[in-house]
């Protein structure tokens, strides 16, 4: 199985490129690993996706070098076909390959190729996925030849959910995009304030998360409003993200209950250097998620010297280690106390910022690519 100049490791990478329309952490992981495989000598990567239906999907497709192939049906329909019939095998379109690699939990039919799948958030699958999701994973994981897990916390969740599982599990963590390890420029930081609608000198706490209930943003809004700085308008709270109409209404109701001078902004998502500048200029990232098996925003923030206040009951303590300020995400008092300490202890804050930069440096997509190739070779 070791790749060589004469016998490359043949990997069929399969993912729904239409997901590029809303690049979640799973999609970012998938595209980053695709880019890493494309760089590797001794690896022959075949790009596979379902029949594309979106402009964003076609744009992502056009960046993929050959060999590549679109399946006759959209990815969701192909996955449904494979779940029900387990045929035809993917090799019908790829020809012989050593591995079919799915950077998500895709049930793919194979003939001779080994199957590797990535598990991203087993805690969410266990607590929020419902019986159908667990039933799918209970079929998928035993038939896979390798499970790639984004954190030790997530691996523990897999072992808890499926204690008799024999499939080997390898750690292949997430990472920020490489540009997060470059400093944000003064012009970018000035521009982000204009973009967010913030005065030049008003400090702000930052959240980067979708508006799903598991992200715990209603609690964050409620607790932040108890801080005198927020209540008096001397400190803002910026929520970068979006959600359904119902999720937005719930956050709007929570914001409406705050003192009249409180400033809470919901400008939508930001990406690229704009997001990097938002981290660089923020007083802290606050991440109160109750269900998180990695947490890319925490690493992005640490890479930009932004302190991180994190839930203590998920993968976040594993990811940030000693750089984080931790709290029970189910306790208003714990969150308020942690925010108070972060605001009032500048010396300790500077110490943890330095630790955060060191910790973030351990997470690069090139390192994750190394782990992926090593796991496939072994």
Rosetta blueprint (number, residue, H / E / L):
1 X L
2 X L
3 X L
4 X L
5 X L
6 X L
7 X L
8 X L
9 X E
10 X E
11 X E
12 X E
13 X E
14 X E
15 X L
16 X L
17 X H
18 X H
19 X H
20 X H
21 X H
22 X H
23 X L
24 X L
25 X H
26 X H
27 X H
28 X H
29 X H
30 X H
31 X H
32 X H
33 X H
34 X H
35 X H
36 X H
37 X H
38 X H
39 X H
40 X L
41 X L
42 X L
43 X E
44 X E
45 X E
46 X E
47 X E
48 X E
49 X E
50 X L
51 X L
52 X L
53 X L
54 X L
55 X H
56 X H
57 X H
58 X H
59 X H
60 X H
61 X H
62 X H
63 X L
64 X L
65 X L
66 X L
67 X L
68 X E
69 X E
70 X E
71 X L
72 X L
73 X L
74 X L
75 X H
76 X H
77 X H
78 X H
79 X H
80 X H
81 X H
82 X H
83 X H
84 X H
85 X H
86 X L
87 X L
88 X L
89 X L
90 X L
91 X H
92 X H
93 X H
94 X H
95 X L
96 X L
97 X L
98 X L
99 X E
100 X E
101 X E
102 X E
103 X L
104 X L
105 X L
106 X L
107 X L
108 X L
109 X L
110 X L
111 X L
112 X L
113 X L
114 X E
115 X E
116 X E
117 X E
118 X E
119 X E
120 X L
121 X L
122 X H
123 X H
124 X H
125 X H
126 X H
127 X H
128 X H
129 X L
130 X H
131 X H
132 X H
133 X H
134 X H
135 X H
136 X H
137 X H
138 X H
139 X H
140 X H
141 X H
142 X H
143 X H
144 X L
145 X L
146 X E
147 X E
148 X E
149 X E
150 X L
151 X L
152 X H
153 X H
154 X H
155 X H
156 X H
157 X H
158 X H
159 X H
160 X H
161 X H
162 X L
163 X L
164 X L
165 X L
166 X L
167 X L
168 X L
169 X E
170 X E
171 X E
172 X L
173 X L
174 X L
175 X L
176 X L
177 X L
178 X H
179 X H
180 X H
181 X H
182 X L
183 X L
184 X L
185 X L
186 X H
187 X H
188 X H
189 X H
190 X H
191 X H
192 X H
193 X H
194 X H
195 X H
196 X H
197 X L
198 X L
199 X L
200 X L
201 X L
202 X L
203 X E
204 X E
205 X E
206 X E
207 X E
208 X E
209 X L
210 X L
211 X L
212 X L
213 X H
214 X H
215 X H
216 X L
217 X H
218 X H
219 X H
220 X H
221 X H
222 X H
223 X H
224 X H
225 X L
226 X L
227 X L
228 X H
229 X H
230 X H
231 X H
232 X L
233 X L
234 X L
235 X E
236 X E
237 X E
238 X E
239 X E
240 X E
241 X L
242 X L
243 X L
244 X L
245 X H
246 X H
247 X H
248 X H
249 X H
250 X H
251 X H
252 X H
253 X H
254 X H
255 X H
256 X H
257 X L
258 X L
259 X L
260 X L
261 X L
262 X L
263 X E
264 X E
265 X E
266 X L
267 X L
268 X L
269 X L
270 X L
271 X L
272 X H
273 X H
274 X H
275 X H
276 X H
277 X H
278 X H
279 X H
280 X H
281 X H
282 X L
283 X L
284 X E
285 X E
286 X E
287 X E
288 X L
289 X L
290 X L
291 X L
292 X L
293 X L
294 X L
295 X L
296 X H
297 X H
298 X H
299 X H
300 X H
301 X H
302 X H
303 X H
304 X L
305 X L
306 X L
307 X L
308 X E
309 X E
310 X E
311 X E
312 X L
313 X L
314 X L
315 X L
316 X H
317 X H
318 X H
319 X H
320 X H
321 X H
322 X H
323 X H
324 X E
325 X E
326 X E
327 X E
328 X L
329 X L
330 X L
331 X L
332 X H
333 X H
334 X H
335 X H
336 X H
337 X H
338 X H
339 X H
340 X H
341 X H
342 X H
343 X H
344 X H
345 X L
346 X H
347 X H
348 X H
349 X H
350 X H
351 X H
352 X H
353 X H
354 X H
355 X H
356 X H
357 X H
358 X H
359 X H
360 X H
361 X L
362 X L
363 X L
364 X L
365 X H
366 X H
367 X H
368 X H
369 X H
370 X H
371 X H
372 X H
373 X H
374 X H
375 X H
376 X H
377 X H
378 X L
